[in-house]
Structure formats: structure tokens, C-alpha cells
């Protein structure tokens, strides 16, 4: 929801953004992230089931942080080694990155559109904690 404020002399207008803009942005990020993750996981499961006749998959992901997990997947995609397990892992990566992207865009929205530094700092702290827990541990 955008509202325009006009100065008393009528010479300038300032557009302010309402809460619905942030809610819409967050809603689209979550919707696109969930739909993309579901599509990748379903495509991988369907492909694996069609190729093997069962849904049991074995994949080793222990001992990796999200950066290593995603980097391994990106290397496999760029090398052209597509397989059902890769689609599943990409779906899981998208699912895990969706809230991260949501917090990142919220922080940018508070800083650039709202210019609300208190919320920018709060969201920045959450973003830092998520970055540490997902990528650096």
C-alpha cells in the first residue's frame, strides 16, 4: 500500500510504502521458494521411481554445511551429471535457502524502502545468525 504525502505548498510529493508491500514481497518469496522446492523434489522422486521402480534413495549429506551442499550440487549441474538425487538435493537446498532469502530481502526492504534503521539492525542480526548457522558451521 503506497501513500503519497504532499507538502503544504503542493510542490513535492513523497511516496511511503506500507506494511502490505513487505508482506507481499515476503509472501511471493515464500511462495516461489516452496513451489520451486516442491517441483524439484517431485521431479526427482518421479524420475527416480520411473528409473528404478521404488522411492528409496541413499544420499550422504552429513558433515556438510549448506554452502558445501549447494556448491557440490552446482558443480554437478555445471558438469552435466543430472540424476534424480541431484534434483532432490537441489529441492532441499532451495527449501533451506527460502527463509534465508526472505530475511535478506526484509533487511534490504527496511534499509532501502522504509529507511527504518532499528528494524534493519534487528533483521541484520537475524541474517547474521542465519548466515553463521547455514554456511559457516
DSSP file (Angstrom, degrees, kcal/mol; ACC not computed):
  #  RESIDUE AA STRUCTURE BP1 BP2  ACC     N-H-->O    O-->H-N    N-H-->O    O-->H-N    TCO  KAPPA ALPHA  PHI   PSI    X-CA   Y-CA   Z-CA
    1    1 A X              0   0    0      0, 0.0    17,-1.6     0, 0.0     2,-0.4   0.000 360.0 360.0 360.0 115.3    0.0    0.0    0.0
    2    2 A X  E     -A   17   0A   0     15,-0.2     2,-0.4    18,-0.1    15,-0.2  -0.812 360.0-170.0 -99.4 138.3    1.6    3.2   -1.2
    3    3 A X  E     -A   16   0A   0     13,-2.3    13,-3.0    -2,-0.4     2,-0.5  -0.981  12.1-142.6-126.3 142.7    0.6    6.6    0.2
    4    4 A X  E     -A   15   0A   0     -2,-0.4     2,-0.5    11,-0.2    11,-0.2  -0.879   7.1-159.6-107.0 134.2    1.6    9.9   -1.1
    5    5 A X  E     -A   14   0A   0      9,-2.6     9,-2.5    -2,-0.5     2,-0.4  -0.959   8.6-158.0-110.9 125.7    2.3   12.9    1.1
    6    6 A X  E     -A   13   0A   0     -2,-0.5     7,-0.2     7,-0.2    -2,-0.0  -0.859  21.6-116.2-105.2 135.7    2.1   16.3   -0.5
    7    7 A X    >   -     0   0    0      5,-2.6     3,-2.3    -2,-0.4    -1,-0.0  -0.269  32.7-104.5 -66.3 157.1    4.0   19.2    1.1
    8    8 A X  T 3  S+     0   0    0      1,-0.3    -1,-0.1     2,-0.1    -2,-0.0   0.805 122.4  51.1 -55.5 -32.5    1.8   22.1    2.3
    9    9 A X  T 3  S-     0   0    0      1,-0.0    -1,-0.3     3,-0.0    -2,-0.1   0.539 110.6-123.5 -84.8  -2.8    2.7   24.3   -0.7
   10   10 A X  S <  S+     0   0    0     -3,-2.3    -2,-0.1     2,-0.2     3,-0.1   0.580  78.8 115.3  79.5  10.6    1.8   21.5   -3.1
   11   11 A X  S    S+     0   0    0      1,-0.1     2,-0.3    -5,-0.0    -3,-0.1   0.795  70.8  29.2 -88.0 -28.4    5.2   21.4   -4.7
   12   12 A X        -     0   0    0      2,-0.0    -5,-2.6    -5,-0.0     2,-0.4  -0.951  58.2-157.8-136.2 154.0    6.5   18.0   -3.8
   13   13 A X  E     -A    6   0A   0     -2,-0.3     2,-0.5    -7,-0.2    -7,-0.2  -0.975   4.9-158.0-129.0 143.4    5.2   14.6   -3.0
   14   14 A X  E     -A    5   0A   0     -9,-2.5    -9,-2.6    -2,-0.4     2,-0.5  -0.985  12.5-143.1-122.7 129.1    6.8   11.8   -1.1
   15   15 A X  E     -A    4   0A   0     -2,-0.5     2,-0.4   -11,-0.2   -11,-0.2  -0.796  16.3-166.9 -94.2 128.4    5.7    8.2   -1.6
   16   16 A X  E     -A    3   0A   0    -13,-3.0   -13,-2.3    -2,-0.5     2,-0.4  -0.896  14.2-133.9-113.1 145.9    5.7    6.0    1.5
   17   17 A X  E     -A    2   0A   0     -2,-0.4   -15,-0.2    96,-0.3     2,-0.1  -0.772  18.8-145.6 -98.6 142.3    5.4    2.2    1.5
   18   18 A X    >>  -     0   0    0    -17,-1.6     3,-1.1    -2,-0.4     4,-0.8  -0.398  32.6 -93.8 -98.8 178.6    3.0    0.4    3.8
   19   19 A X  H 3> S+     0   0    0      1,-0.3     4,-2.5     2,-0.2     5,-0.2   0.801 117.5  69.1 -62.5 -29.5    3.2   -2.9    5.5
   20   20 A X  H 3> S+     0   0    0      1,-0.2     4,-2.4     2,-0.2    -1,-0.3   0.814  93.2  58.3 -64.0 -28.4    1.4   -4.6    2.7
   21   21 A X  H <> S+     0   0    0     -3,-1.1     4,-2.4   -20,-0.2    -1,-0.2   0.931 109.9  42.5 -65.0 -44.7    4.3   -4.1    0.4
   22   22 A X  H  X S+     0   0    0     -4,-0.8     4,-2.8     2,-0.2     5,-0.3   0.909 114.5  50.9 -66.8 -41.8    6.7   -6.0    2.7
   23   23 A X  H  X S+     0   0    0     -4,-2.5     4,-2.4     2,-0.2    -2,-0.2   0.892 111.3  48.5 -63.0 -39.1    4.0   -8.7    3.3
   24   24 A X  H  X S+     0   0    0     -4,-2.4     4,-2.5    -5,-0.2    -2,-0.2   0.926 112.3  48.4 -65.6 -45.3    3.5   -9.1   -0.4
   25   25 A X  H  X S+     0   0    0     -4,-2.4     4,-2.3     2,-0.2    -2,-0.2   0.937 114.6  44.8 -59.8 -48.6    7.3   -9.3   -1.0
   26   26 A X  H  X S+     0   0    0     -4,-2.8     4,-2.6     1,-0.2     5,-0.2   0.901 111.9  53.6 -63.3 -41.4    7.7  -11.9    1.7
   27   27 A X  H  X S+     0   0    0     -4,-2.4     4,-2.5    -5,-0.3    -1,-0.2   0.915 110.2  46.1 -60.7 -43.9    4.7  -13.8    0.5
   28   28 A X  H  X S+     0   0    0     -4,-2.5     4,-2.9     2,-0.2     5,-0.3   0.896 111.7  51.6 -67.0 -39.8    6.0  -14.1   -3.0
   29   29 A X  H  X S+     0   0    0     -4,-2.3     4,-2.4    -5,-0.2    -2,-0.2   0.945 114.2  43.1 -61.5 -47.2    9.4  -15.1   -1.8
   30   30 A X  H  X S+     0   0    0     -4,-2.6     4,-2.5     2,-0.2     5,-0.2   0.905 115.8  48.9 -65.8 -41.1    8.0  -17.9    0.3
   31   31 A X  H  X S+     0   0    0     -4,-2.5     4,-2.6    -5,-0.2     5,-0.2   0.944 114.4  43.7 -64.6 -48.7    5.5  -19.0   -2.4
   32   32 A X  H  X S+     0   0    0     -4,-2.9     4,-2.6     1,-0.2     5,-0.2   0.914 115.0  50.1 -64.5 -42.5    8.1  -19.1   -5.1
   33   33 A X  H  X S+     0   0    0     -4,-2.4     4,-2.3    -5,-0.3    -2,-0.2   0.926 113.9  44.1 -61.6 -45.3   10.6  -20.9   -2.9
   34   34 A X  H  X S+     0   0    0     -4,-2.5     4,-2.7    -5,-0.2    -2,-0.2   0.918 115.2  47.6 -67.5 -43.1    8.2  -23.5   -1.7
   35   35 A X  H  X S+     0   0    0     -4,-2.6     4,-2.5    -5,-0.2    -2,-0.2   0.911 113.8  47.4 -65.5 -41.8    6.8  -24.2   -5.2
   36   36 A X  H  X S+     0   0    0     -4,-2.6     4,-2.4    -5,-0.2    -1,-0.2   0.920 113.5  48.0 -64.9 -43.1   10.2  -24.4   -6.8
   37   37 A X  H  X S+     0   0    0     -4,-2.3     4,-2.6    -5,-0.2     5,-0.2   0.926 113.1  48.0 -63.0 -44.6   11.4  -26.8   -4.0
   38   38 A X  H  X S+     0   0    0     -4,-2.7     4,-2.9     1,-0.2     5,-0.3   0.913 111.7  50.2 -62.2 -42.4    8.3  -28.9   -4.3
   39   39 A X  H  X S+     0   0    0     -4,-2.5     4,-2.4     2,-0.2    -2,-0.2   0.921 112.7  46.2 -63.4 -44.0    8.7  -29.1   -8.1
   40   40 A X  H  X S+     0   0    0     -4,-2.4     4,-2.4     2,-0.2    -2,-0.2   0.924 115.3  45.8 -64.7 -44.3   12.4  -30.1   -7.9
   41   41 A X  H  X S+     0   0    0     -4,-2.6     4,-2.7     2,-0.2     5,-0.2   0.925 114.9  46.8 -66.4 -44.5   11.7  -32.7   -5.2
   42   42 A X  H  X S+     0   0    0     -4,-2.9     4,-2.7    -5,-0.2     5,-0.2   0.897 112.6  50.3 -64.7 -39.6    8.7  -34.2   -7.1
   43   43 A X  H  X S+     0   0    0     -4,-2.4     4,-2.5    -5,-0.3    -2,-0.2   0.922 112.7  46.8 -64.0 -43.1   10.6  -34.2  -10.3
   44   44 A X  H  X S+     0   0    0     -4,-2.4     4,-2.5     2,-0.2    -2,-0.2   0.918 114.4  46.4 -64.5 -43.7   13.5  -36.0   -8.7
   45   45 A X  H  X S+     0   0    0     -4,-2.7     4,-2.7     2,-0.2    -2,-0.2   0.915 114.0  48.0 -64.8 -42.6   11.2  -38.6   -7.0
   46   46 A X  H  X S+     0   0    0     -4,-2.7     4,-2.6     2,-0.2    -2,-0.2   0.922 113.2  47.8 -64.1 -44.0    9.2  -39.2  -10.1
   47   47 A X  H  X S+     0   0    0     -4,-2.5     4,-2.0    -5,-0.2    -2,-0.2   0.919 114.0  47.0 -62.5 -44.3   12.4  -39.6  -12.2
   48   48 A X  H  X S+     0   0    0     -4,-2.5     4,-2.5     2,-0.2     5,-0.5   0.913 113.2  48.5 -65.0 -42.4   13.9  -42.0   -9.6
   49   49 A X  H  X S+     0   0    0     -4,-2.7     4,-2.3     1,-0.2    -2,-0.2   0.909 111.8  49.3 -64.4 -41.9   10.7  -44.0   -9.3
   50   50 A X  H  < S+     0   0    0     -4,-2.6    -1,-0.2    -5,-0.2    -2,-0.2   0.857 116.5  43.0 -65.4 -34.5   10.4  -44.3  -13.1
   51   51 A X  H  < S+     0   0    0     -4,-2.0    -2,-0.2    -5,-0.2    -1,-0.2   0.841 132.2  17.3 -80.9 -34.2   14.0  -45.4  -13.4
   52   52 A X  H  < S-     0   0    0     -4,-2.5    -3,-0.2     2,-0.3    -2,-0.2   0.677  91.1-124.1-115.6 -22.5   14.2  -47.9  -10.5
   53   53 A X  S  < S+     0   0    0     -4,-2.3     2,-0.3    -5,-0.5    -4,-0.2   0.471  83.4  72.5  88.8   1.3   10.6  -48.7   -9.6
   54   54 A X  S    S-     0   0    0     -6,-0.4    -1,-0.3     2,-0.1    -2,-0.3  -0.931  73.0-133.3-141.8 167.6   11.0  -47.7   -5.9
   55   55 A X        +     0   0    0     -2,-0.3     2,-0.4    -3,-0.1    -6,-0.1   0.369  63.7 119.3-103.7   3.5   11.3  -44.4   -4.0
   56   56 A X        +     0   0    0     -8,-0.1     2,-0.4    -7,-0.1    -2,-0.1  -0.588  38.5 178.6 -77.9 124.8   14.2  -45.4   -1.7
   57   57 A X        -     0   0    0     -2,-0.4     2,-0.5     2,-0.1    -2,-0.0  -0.931  18.2-152.8-123.0 147.5   17.2  -43.1   -2.2
   58   58 A X        +     0   0    0     -2,-0.4     2,-0.4     2,-0.0    27,-0.1  -0.984  24.9 159.2-122.2 124.1   20.5  -43.1   -0.5
   59   59 A X        -     0   0    0     -2,-0.5     2,-0.6    30,-0.0    -2,-0.1  -0.994  31.2-140.2-145.4 135.3   22.4  -39.8   -0.2
   60   60 A X        +     0   0    0     -2,-0.4    -2,-0.0     1,-0.1     0, 0.0  -0.861  37.7 146.5-100.1 117.3   25.2  -38.7    2.2
   61   61 A X    >   +     0   0    0     -2,-0.6     3,-1.1     3,-0.0    -1,-0.1   0.344  32.1 119.5-127.2   1.5   24.9  -35.1    3.3
   62   62 A X  T 3  S+     0   0    0      1,-0.2     3,-0.1     0, 0.0    -2,-0.0  -0.382  70.5  30.8 -71.1 149.8   26.3  -35.4    6.9
   63   63 A X  T 3  S+     0   0    0      1,-0.3     2,-0.4    -2,-0.1    -1,-0.2   0.533  98.0 107.6  83.0   7.2   29.4  -33.3    7.7
   64   64 A X    <   -     0   0    0     -3,-1.1    -1,-0.3     4,-0.0     2,-0.2  -0.911  58.6-143.5-117.2 143.5   28.5  -30.6    5.2
   65   65 A X     >  -     0   0    0     -2,-0.4     4,-2.3    70,-0.1    70,-0.2  -0.477  41.6 -96.1 -88.7 176.3   27.3  -27.1    5.8
   66   66 A X  H  > S+     0   0    0     68,-2.5     4,-3.0     1,-0.2     5,-0.3   0.862 123.6  56.8 -64.7 -35.3   24.8  -25.6    3.4
   67   67 A X  H  > S+     0   0    0     67,-0.6     4,-2.9     2,-0.2    -1,-0.2   0.943 110.6  43.2 -60.6 -47.3   27.5  -23.8    1.3
   68   68 A X  H  > S+     0   0    0      2,-0.2     4,-2.3     1,-0.2    -2,-0.2   0.890 114.0  52.4 -64.2 -39.1   29.3  -27.1    0.7
   69   69 A X  H  X S+     0   0    0     -4,-2.3     4,-1.6     2,-0.2    -2,-0.2   0.940 115.1  39.9 -61.1 -49.5   26.0  -28.8    0.0
   70   70 A X  H  X S+     0   0    0     -4,-3.0     4,-2.7     2,-0.2    -2,-0.2   0.893 113.5  54.3 -69.7 -40.6   24.9  -26.2   -2.6
   71   71 A X  H  X S+     0   0    0     -4,-2.9     4,-2.4    -5,-0.3    -1,-0.2   0.898 107.6  50.6 -62.1 -40.7   28.4  -25.9   -4.1
   72   72 A X  H  X S+     0   0    0     -4,-2.3     4,-1.9     1,-0.2    -1,-0.2   0.912 112.0  48.0 -61.3 -43.1   28.5  -29.7   -4.7
   73   73 A X  H  X S+     0   0    0     -4,-1.6     4,-2.3     2,-0.2    -2,-0.2   0.901 110.4  51.0 -64.9 -41.7   25.2  -29.5   -6.4
   74   74 A X  H  X S+     0   0    0     -4,-2.7     4,-2.7     1,-0.2     5,-0.2   0.905 108.9  51.3 -64.7 -41.1   26.2  -26.6   -8.6
   75   75 A X  H  X S+     0   0    0     -4,-2.4     4,-1.6     1,-0.2    -1,-0.2   0.900 110.9  48.8 -61.9 -39.6   29.4  -28.4   -9.7
   76   76 A X  H  X>S+     0   0    0     -4,-1.9     5,-1.9     2,-0.2     4,-0.6   0.887 111.5  49.4 -67.6 -38.4   27.3  -31.4  -10.6
   77   77 A X  H ><5S+     0   0    0     -4,-2.3     3,-1.0     1,-0.2    -2,-0.2   0.934 112.4  47.1 -64.6 -45.9   24.8  -29.3  -12.6
   78   78 A X  H 3<5S+     0   0    0     -4,-2.7    -1,-0.2     1,-0.3    -2,-0.2   0.782 109.4  53.9 -70.1 -25.6   27.6  -27.5  -14.5
   79   79 A X  H 3<5S-     0   0    0     -4,-1.6    -1,-0.3    -5,-0.2    -2,-0.2   0.584 113.2-120.0 -83.1  -8.4   29.3  -30.8  -15.3
   80   80 A X  T <<5 +     0   0    0     -3,-1.0     2,-1.5    -4,-0.6    -3,-0.2   0.647  66.2 140.7  83.7  15.0   26.1  -32.1  -16.8
   81   81 A X      < +     0   0    0     -5,-1.9     2,-0.2    -6,-0.2    -1,-0.1  -0.483  27.6 175.3 -91.6  67.6   25.7  -35.0  -14.4
   82   82 A X        +     0   0    0     -2,-1.5     2,-0.3    -5,-0.1     3,-0.1  -0.532   7.9 151.7 -74.1 135.6   21.9  -34.8  -14.0
   83   83 A X    >>  -     0   0    0     -2,-0.2     4,-1.5     1,-0.1     3,-0.7  -0.962  57.4 -99.2-155.8 164.5   20.3  -37.5  -11.9
   84   84 A X  H 3> S+     0   0    0     -2,-0.3     4,-2.0     1,-0.2     5,-0.2   0.881 119.4  55.9 -59.2 -39.9   17.3  -37.9   -9.7
   85   85 A X  H 3> S+     0   0    0      1,-0.2     4,-2.4     2,-0.2    -1,-0.2   0.839 103.4  55.8 -61.8 -32.7   19.2  -37.5   -6.5
   86   86 A X  H <> S+     0   0    0     -3,-0.7     4,-2.6     2,-0.2    -1,-0.2   0.910 106.1  50.1 -66.5 -42.2   20.6  -34.1   -7.7
   87   87 A X  H  X S+     0   0    0     -4,-1.5     4,-2.3     2,-0.2    -2,-0.2   0.908 111.3  49.7 -62.1 -40.8   17.1  -32.8   -8.3
   88   88 A X  H  X S+     0   0    0     -4,-2.0     4,-2.2     2,-0.2    -2,-0.2   0.929 111.8  47.6 -62.8 -44.8   16.1  -33.9   -4.8
   89   89 A X  H  X S+     0   0    0     -4,-2.4     4,-2.4     1,-0.2    -2,-0.2   0.880 110.9  51.3 -66.0 -37.3   19.2  -32.2   -3.3
   90   90 A X  H  X S+     0   0    0     -4,-2.6     4,-2.6     2,-0.2    -1,-0.2   0.902 109.3  51.4 -64.5 -39.7   18.5  -29.0   -5.2
   91   91 A X  H  X S+     0   0    0     -4,-2.3     4,-2.2     2,-0.2    -2,-0.2   0.904 110.7  47.7 -62.0 -41.3   15.0  -29.0   -4.0
   92   92 A X  H  X S+     0   0    0     -4,-2.2     4,-2.4     2,-0.2    -2,-0.2   0.902 111.2  51.4 -65.8 -40.9   16.2  -29.4   -0.4
   93   93 A X  H  X S+     0   0    0     -4,-2.4     4,-2.2     2,-0.2    -2,-0.2   0.920 110.8  47.7 -62.8 -43.7   18.7  -26.6   -0.9
   94   94 A X  H  X S+     0   0    0     -4,-2.6     4,-1.4     1,-0.2    -1,-0.2   0.911 111.2  51.9 -62.6 -41.6   16.0  -24.3   -2.3
   95   95 A X  H  X S+     0   0    0     -4,-2.2     4,-0.6     1,-0.2    -2,-0.2   0.895 112.9  44.3 -61.8 -40.7   13.8  -25.2    0.7
   96   96 A X  H  X S+     0   0    0     -4,-2.4     4,-0.5     1,-0.2    -1,-0.2   0.823 114.3  49.3 -74.5 -30.8   16.6  -24.3    3.1
   97   97 A X  H  X S+     0   0    0     -4,-2.2     4,-2.7    -5,-0.2     5,-0.3   0.660  90.8  81.8 -82.5 -16.2   17.5  -21.1    1.3
   98   98 A X  H  X S+     0   0    0     -4,-1.4     4,-2.1     1,-0.2    -1,-0.2   0.934  95.3  41.3 -58.5 -51.5   14.0  -19.8    1.1
   99   99 A X  H  X S+     0   0    0     -4,-0.6     4,-2.2     1,-0.2    -1,-0.2   0.851 113.8  55.6 -65.7 -30.1   13.8  -18.4    4.7
  100  100 A X  H  X S+     0   0    0     -4,-0.5     4,-2.2     2,-0.2    -2,-0.2   0.935 109.6  44.8 -64.0 -46.6   17.4  -17.0    4.3
  101  101 A X  H  X S+     0   0    0     -4,-2.7     4,-2.7     1,-0.2     5,-0.2   0.868 110.3  56.4 -65.2 -36.8   16.4  -15.1    1.2
  102  102 A X  H  X S+     0   0    0     -4,-2.1     4,-2.1    -5,-0.3    -2,-0.2   0.925 109.5  44.4 -60.7 -45.9   13.2  -13.9    2.9
  103  103 A X  H  X S+     0   0    0     -4,-2.2     4,-2.5     2,-0.2    -2,-0.2   0.888 112.2  53.2 -67.6 -38.7   15.3  -12.4    5.8
  104  104 A X  H  X S+     0   0    0     -4,-2.2     4,-2.3     1,-0.2    -2,-0.2   0.934 111.7  44.3 -61.8 -46.1   17.8  -10.9    3.3
  105  105 A X  H  X S+     0   0    0     -4,-2.7     4,-2.5     2,-0.2    -1,-0.2   0.850 111.5  54.0 -68.8 -32.9   15.0   -9.1    1.3
  106  106 A X  H  X S+     0   0    0     -4,-2.1     4,-2.7    -5,-0.2    -1,-0.2   0.926 109.2  48.5 -63.6 -43.5   13.3   -8.0    4.6
  107  107 A X  H  X S+     0   0    0     -4,-2.5     4,-2.1     1,-0.2    -2,-0.2   0.927 113.3  46.6 -62.1 -45.1   16.6   -6.4    5.7
  108  108 A X  H  X>S+     0   0    0     -4,-2.3     4,-3.1     2,-0.2     5,-0.5   0.881 111.8  52.0 -64.3 -38.1   17.1   -4.7    2.3
  109  109 A X  I  X>S+     0   0    0     -4,-2.5     5,-2.3     1,-0.2     4,-1.6   0.937 110.8  46.7 -63.8 -46.7   13.5   -3.5    2.3
  110  110 A X  I  <>S+     0   0    0     -4,-2.7     6,-2.3     3,-0.2     5,-0.6   0.871 118.9  42.2 -63.5 -35.6   13.8   -2.0    5.8
  111  111 A X  I  <5S+     0   0    0     -4,-2.1    -2,-0.2     4,-0.2    -1,-0.2   0.922 127.5  25.3 -77.5 -44.5   17.1   -0.3    4.8
  112  112 A X  I  <5S+     0   0    0     -4,-3.1    -3,-0.2    -5,-0.2    -2,-0.2   0.880 131.8  27.3 -93.9 -41.4   16.2    0.9    1.3
  113  113 A X  I  <<S+     0   0    0     -4,-1.6   -96,-0.3    -5,-0.5    -3,-0.2   0.908 133.3  27.5 -89.9 -46.6   12.5    1.4    1.1
  114  114 A X  I   <S-     0   0    0     -5,-2.3    -4,-0.2     2,-0.1    -3,-0.2   0.785  82.4-148.7 -86.1 -28.5   11.5    2.1    4.7
  115  115 A X      < +     0   0    0     -5,-0.6     2,-0.9    -6,-0.4    -4,-0.2   0.876  43.0 151.6  55.0  38.9   14.7    3.6    5.9
  116  116 A X     >  -     0   0    0     -6,-2.3     4,-1.8     1,-0.2    -1,-0.2  -0.855  24.6-175.5-101.5  99.5   13.9    2.2    9.3
  117  117 A X  H  > S+     0   0    0     -2,-0.9     4,-2.4     1,-0.2     5,-0.2   0.789  77.2  59.4 -73.2 -28.6   17.3    1.6   10.9
  118  118 A X  H  > S+     0   0    0      2,-0.2     4,-2.3     1,-0.2    -1,-0.2   0.958 111.6  39.9 -63.9 -49.4   16.0   -0.1   14.0
  119  119 A X  H  > S+     0   0    0      1,-0.2     4,-2.8     2,-0.2     5,-0.2   0.831 112.6  57.3 -68.7 -31.3   14.3   -2.9   12.0
  120  120 A X  H  X S+     0   0    0     -4,-1.8     4,-2.2   -10,-0.2    -1,-0.2   0.921 109.3  44.9 -63.1 -43.0   17.3   -3.0    9.7
  121  121 A X  H  X S+     0   0    0     -4,-2.4     4,-2.2     2,-0.2    -2,-0.2   0.929 114.1  48.7 -67.3 -45.1   19.6   -3.7   12.6
  122  122 A X  H  X S+     0   0    0     -4,-2.3     4,-2.0     1,-0.2    -2,-0.2   0.938 115.1  44.3 -59.3 -46.9   17.3   -6.3   14.1
  123  123 A X  H  X S+     0   0    0     -4,-2.8     4,-2.7     1,-0.2    -1,-0.2   0.854 110.4  56.3 -67.8 -33.6   16.9   -8.1   10.8
  124  124 A X  H  X S+     0   0    0     -4,-2.2     4,-2.4    -5,-0.2    -1,-0.2   0.877 105.6  50.9 -63.6 -38.1   20.6   -7.8   10.2
  125  125 A X  H  X S+     0   0    0     -4,-2.2     4,-2.3     2,-0.2    -2,-0.2   0.932 112.0  46.5 -64.0 -45.4   21.3   -9.6   13.4
  126  126 A X  H  X S+     0   0    0     -4,-2.0     4,-2.6     1,-0.2    -2,-0.2   0.919 112.4  51.2 -61.8 -43.0   18.9  -12.4   12.4
  127  127 A X  H  X S+     0   0    0     -4,-2.7     4,-2.5     1,-0.2    -2,-0.2   0.890 109.6  50.2 -61.9 -40.3   20.5  -12.5    9.0
  128  128 A X  H  X S+     0   0    0     -4,-2.4     4,-2.4     2,-0.2    -1,-0.2   0.909 110.7  48.7 -64.8 -42.3   24.0  -12.8   10.5
  129  129 A X  H  X S+     0   0    0     -4,-2.3     4,-2.6     2,-0.2    -2,-0.2   0.917 112.6  48.1 -64.5 -43.1   22.9  -15.6   12.8
  130  130 A X  H  X S+     0   0    0     -4,-2.6     4,-2.6     2,-0.2     5,-0.3   0.907 110.7  51.8 -62.9 -41.7   21.3  -17.5    9.8
  131  131 A X  H  X>S+     0   0    0     -4,-2.5     4,-2.5     2,-0.2     5,-0.9   0.928 112.2  46.1 -61.0 -45.1   24.5  -16.9    7.8
  132  132 A X  I  X>S+     0   0    0     -4,-2.4     4,-1.1     1,-0.2     5,-1.1   0.945 115.8  44.8 -62.2 -47.9   26.6  -18.4   10.5
  133  133 A X  I  <5S+     0   0    0     -4,-2.6    -2,-0.2     1,-0.2    -1,-0.2   0.834 121.7  36.7 -70.4 -31.5   24.3  -21.4   11.2
  134  134 A X  I  <5S+     0   0    0     -4,-2.6   -68,-2.5    -5,-0.2   -67,-0.6   0.867 132.2  17.0 -87.9 -37.8   23.8  -22.2    7.5
  135  135 A X  I  <5S+     0   0    0     -4,-2.5    -3,-0.2    -5,-0.3    -2,-0.1   0.734 123.5  42.2-112.4 -26.0   27.2  -21.5    5.9
  136  136 A X  I  <<       0   0    0     -4,-1.1    -3,-0.2    -5,-0.9    -4,-0.1   0.635 360.0 360.0-105.5 -13.7   29.9  -21.2    8.5
  137  137 A X      <       0   0    0     -5,-1.1    -1,-0.2    -4,-0.0    -4,-0.1   0.475 360.0 360.0 -84.9 360.0   29.3  -24.1   10.9
